[in-house]
């Protein structure tokens, strides 16, 4: 049975993937973290910010802008 990861764990996994240059894995991890709908507003803001950075790196400028303007932080 696969282990269920928390949004914090997925964020950390995304950070590791990003630092290794694995941008698709980082994007997937951050997206999966957000799908868990974390209640911690600060954590949610960090995940959106991190995903925006990935999207900038892969030249998805509209996605990056969307992540930067997300939320009721």
The 8 nearest C-alpha neighbors of each residue, nearest first, counted from 0:
[[1, 2, 3, 4, 5, 8, 9, 31],
 [2, 0, 3, 4, 5, 9, 8, 31],
 [1, 3, 4, 0, 5, 8, 9, 6],
 [4, 2, 1, 5, 0, 8, 6, 9],
 [3, 5, 8, 2, 9, 6, 7, 32],
 [4, 6, 8, 7, 9, 3, 32, 35],
 [5, 7, 32, 9, 8, 10, 35, 37],
 [8, 6, 10, 5, 9, 11, 32, 42],
 [9, 7, 11, 5, 10, 6, 4, 12],
 [8, 10, 12, 6, 28, 11, 32, 7],
 [11, 9, 13, 7, 8, 12, 29, 6],
 [12, 10, 14, 8, 13, 9, 7, 15],
 [11, 13, 9, 15, 14, 10, 8, 16],
 [14, 12, 25, 10, 28, 16, 11, 15],
 [13, 15, 11, 17, 12, 16, 10, 18],
 [16, 14, 12, 18, 13, 17, 11, 19],
 [15, 17, 21, 13, 25, 19, 14, 18],
 [16, 18, 20, 14, 19, 25, 15, 21],
 [17, 19, 15, 20, 16, 14, 21, 13],
 [20, 18, 16, 17, 21, 15, 22, 14],
 [19, 21, 17, 18, 22, 16, 25, 15],
 [22, 20, 16, 17, 19, 24, 23, 25],
 [21, 23, 25, 24, 17, 20, 26, 53],
 [22, 24, 26, 25, 21, 27, 53, 16],
 [25, 23, 27, 26, 22, 21, 28, 16],
 [26, 24, 13, 22, 28, 16, 17, 23],
 [25, 27, 23, 29, 24, 28, 50, 22],
 [26, 28, 24, 30, 25, 29, 31, 23],
 [29, 27, 13, 25, 31, 9, 30, 26],
 [28, 30, 32, 26, 31, 27, 10, 13],
 [29, 31, 27, 33, 32, 28, 26, 34],
 [32, 30, 34, 28, 33, 29, 27, 35],
 [33, 31, 6, 29, 30, 35, 34, 9],
 [32, 34, 30, 36, 35, 31, 29, 37],
 [33, 35, 31, 36, 32, 30, 37, 6],
 [34, 36, 33, 32, 37, 6, 31, 5],
 [37, 35, 34, 33, 38, 32, 43, 6],
 [38, 36, 39, 35, 43, 6, 33, 42],
 [37, 39, 40, 36, 43, 42, 41, 35],
 [38, 40, 42, 37, 41, 43, 44, 36],
 [41, 39, 43, 42, 38, 72, 44, 37],
 [40, 42, 44, 43, 39, 45, 72, 46],
 [43, 41, 45, 39, 44, 40, 46, 37],
 [42, 44, 40, 46, 41, 45, 37, 47],
 [45, 43, 41, 47, 42, 46, 48, 40],
 [46, 44, 48, 42, 43, 47, 49, 41],
 [45, 47, 49, 43, 48, 44, 29, 50],
 [48, 46, 50, 44, 66, 49, 45, 51],
 [49, 47, 45, 51, 46, 50, 44, 67],
 [48, 50, 46, 52, 51, 47, 45, 53],
 [49, 51, 53, 47, 52, 48, 29, 26],
 [50, 52, 63, 54, 48, 49, 53, 66],
 [53, 51, 55, 49, 50, 54, 56, 48],
 [54, 52, 50, 56, 55, 51, 22, 26],
 [53, 55, 59, 51, 57, 63, 56, 52],
 [54, 56, 58, 52, 53, 57, 59, 60],
 [55, 57, 53, 58, 54, 52, 59, 22],
 [58, 56, 54, 55, 59, 53, 22, 60],
 [59, 57, 55, 56, 60, 54, 63, 53],
 [60, 58, 54, 62, 57, 61, 55, 63],
 [59, 61, 63, 62, 58, 55, 64, 54],
 [60, 62, 64, 63, 59, 65, 54, 66],
 [63, 61, 65, 60, 59, 64, 66, 54],
 [64, 62, 51, 60, 66, 54, 65, 61],
 [65, 63, 67, 61, 62, 66, 60, 68],
 [64, 66, 62, 68, 63, 67, 61, 69],
 [67, 65, 69, 63, 47, 68, 64, 51],
 [68, 66, 64, 65, 69, 63, 48, 51],
 [67, 69, 65, 66, 64, 70, 63, 47],
 [70, 68, 66, 67, 65, 71, 47, 72],
 [69, 71, 72, 68, 44, 66, 67, 43],
 [70, 72, 69, 40, 68, 44, 43, 41],
 [71, 70, 40, 44, 41, 69, 43, 39]]
